[in-house]
């Protein structure tokens, strides 16, 4: 499995154009927010445009092509929601390696060796806990929890 597979799975969590008053990201399309991409015409962003952003700004920085797909997908999905650095920290916590926010040889080797189901449980428990600490949990928590639950039950 590769980026195209990960993108197809991820985009099922993202919708079309939305501008929710309680979303600090502002207007969003395909999961791409105006806050993160102020120079992008969010309302008219195509799915191909979103895919290019996801590859360049999320998949490549998390080194998705260098990890087992199930590990890479979880980290990719979290990077889209939380940013790459936080997703990498969740990954390192789940792997039991030093949490430095950098994907180096030790992190990659441990990601290759871990049981994917064990990783998914550890990773998503850290992710769910983090969600509950956010001030926007009352508005968006149900959707976030559903996203994680969906990731936990999907197999490649």
N, C-alpha and C positions, 0 to 999 in steps of 0.2 A: 504494500500500500504506500501511497505517496501523497504529495501535496494536493493533487486533484481530488483524491479520495477524501482527504481530511477536509478540504473546502466544501465538498458536497455534503458531508455529514454536519459540518459546522453551520452552513448557511440555513439548515433546517431550524436552527435556533434563532436566526435573525429574520426580521421581517422587512417589509418595504419601508416606505417613508413614514416617519412618525415624528411628531413634535409634542412631547409630553411636558407639561408645565413643571413637573417635579423632577424631571431628569436633568441633572447638572451638566450633561453632555450637550444639551440643546437639541436641535433637530438632528435626526438620525435616519440613515437609509442603509439597508443591508448591514446594519451594525456599525457603520462608520459615522462618527459623530462630528458635528460642526466644531465642538470644543477642541477635539484632537486634530481636526483637519480644517482650519479656518479658511484656507484658500481653495477648498473643493466645493463645487456647486452640489451640495448634498441632495437637494431635491431632485436633481437630474442625473445623479450618479447611477451608472449602469451596473449590472451585476459583474460584467467583465472588468469595469473600473475598480469595483470593490475587491474582486479577486486579485488584481494586481497589487492593491494596497496590502491585502492580507499576506500575500507571499513575501513582499519586500519588507514590511514592517513588523510582521509577527512570526511567520513560519521560518524565515531565514535566520533572524536573530536567536530563536530558540533552538536552532540546529535540528529542526524536525527530520531532515533526511538522514541524520546520524543516529537516530534512536528507534527502538521498536515502535511500530505504529501506535499501539495502544497507549504507550507512554507519551509519544509525541502528540497524539490527538488531545489528550487531557491537558497537556501543557499549552498547546496551541489555543484550545478553547478558553482556558483561563487567561492567557495573554491578551486575547481579544477583550475580555471583560475587565481585567485588572491591570493590564500593562505587562510587558515582558518581564520586568524585574521582579514584580511580586509573584508572577507565575513560576519563575525560576526558583524563587525562595520556597514556594510551596513544594516544588519538585524536590529540591534538596532536603527539605524537611521529611518528605515521604520516603526518600532514599536513605535517610540517616547519614548524610554527608555534611560537611561544613557548609553553612548557609552564607555564601559570599555573593550570591547573585550572578555568578559567572559560570558558564558551562564549559568546564575544562575536562581534562582526561579522566579524572576520578569520577566526576559526575556522569560523564558519558559511559564509562566502564560499568558503573553501578547500575545505570539505567538499562544497559544491555543484559545484566545478570539477574535483575529482580523479576520475580513472578509478577506478571502484569495485573492480575487480580488483586494481589497484595498492594501493589503500587496504587491502583485505582481507589481502593478503600482508604489508604492513608492520605493520598493526595486530596480526595474529595472531602474527607473529614476536616482537613485543614482549611479547605476552601469554604465549606459551609460555616465553620466557626467564624472565619473572617467576615463573611457576609453579614452575620448577625451583629457584628460590631459597627456596622455602617448606619449612619443616620437615615439613609434612604431605605433601610430594611422594611419599614412599615408599608411603603409604597410599592417596592419592587421585589421583596423577599420571596413571595409565593412563586413568581416567575423564575427567580434565580434557583430556588430549591427544585422546581420542576426541571430546569435545565440540567442540574447535577444528577437528579434521579434518572433522567433520560440517558445521560452519559453512562451511568452505572449499569443500565440494563442492555445497552447496545453492544453487540459483538461484531467484529469485522466480518 
